[in-house]
Amino acid sequence: MNRTGVQGRPGLARFQSLIALALMVLVMSLLSDKFFTPENGWNILRQISVNLCLSIGMTLIILSGGIDLSVGAILALAGAVAAGVLKHGLALPLLDVLLQFTLFGAVLAGVLVGLVCGWFNGFVITRFKLPPFVATLGMFSIARGLTMLWTGGFPITGLGAGFGFIGTGILLGVPMPVWITAALVAAFVLVTRKTPFGRYLHAVGGNERAALLSGLRVQRVKLLAYTLGGGLAGVAGLMVTARLDSAQPNAGLGYELDSIAAVVIGGTSLSGGRGSVLGTVLGCLIIGVLNNGLFLLNVSPFWQQVVKGLVILAAVAIDKMNARNA
């Protein structure tokens, strides 16, 4: 009997996020007649798109045994750069040249900024052996400062309908942010499950020394994880900026905490080596449903923060218990 119970725990743990989401949907549906409607469903998916984009990258980083506290700041910088070059171009005083950017060029510039920031995080962590917490906290400050310097502390507005379509457009009845994040989820599910890089991520996060002794290029795996995380933060920055039709200097404040929360709630271990992108999707949905349901119930935003914090603590506690019972 005891043996059956022990064997049943890992199976139950695999579905705990899905069970929690189903229970939350059921409770919110009973408490509010506005919750379980198609319009509210699309609203939730639209609301979680940015966090999901960030959280996919955070999943890669945490799987490798790291953490990134700079994704919110990178989001703001990438969105500001894309908006700035689209609206004003890029001046090169030394060459007396003003480069004008198309919509595609501005989008590419925003993603490139994210990739470079993520690469820099990975570089200082792998080359100088800095703790990820310290290195990414430094990038948080750097990216925030660069955003203020680039924007002068003022929003960049009036970006045009083409750019706005990224954040507010509808394609085949589905909001564009949902299309974008769905494509990213599909791509990174394949990357983490079907490619050598995905296997290496789990190996490095599970036991870095064993991975190193087995011949894996651990530093390269970590560098790529942080680079991809930065690039996804750049994509999230584009969606936020397009949705608001404005690049706000203080965009993305606190987003890194929601991202980490979604990853942990989705079952990815903070110690690395265990987790999945699909689990992160469930984590984002749980946070989105919780925020949306509490809003519909007119719960104070301050209490919403308290409830979210309790959910995060519960998720981490469950993760630790599952690790001990594994």
Secondary structure, DSSP 8 states (H G I E B T S, - for coil): -HHHHHHHHHHHHHTHHHHHHHHHHHHHHHH-TTTSSHHHHHHHHHHHHHHHHHHHHHHHHHHTT---S-HHHHHHHHHHHHHHHHHH-EEETTTTEEE---HHHHHHHHHHHHHHHHHHHHHHHHHS---HHHHHHHHHHHHHHHHHHHHTTS-EE---HHHHHHHH-EETTEEHHHHHHHHHHHHHHHHHHHSHHHHHHHHHHH-HHHHHHTT--HHHHHHHHHHHHHHHHHHHHHHHHHHHTEE-TTTTTTHHHHHHHHHHHTT--TTSS---HHHHHHHHHHHHHHHHHHHHTT--HHHHHHHHHHHHHHHHHHHHHHHHH-
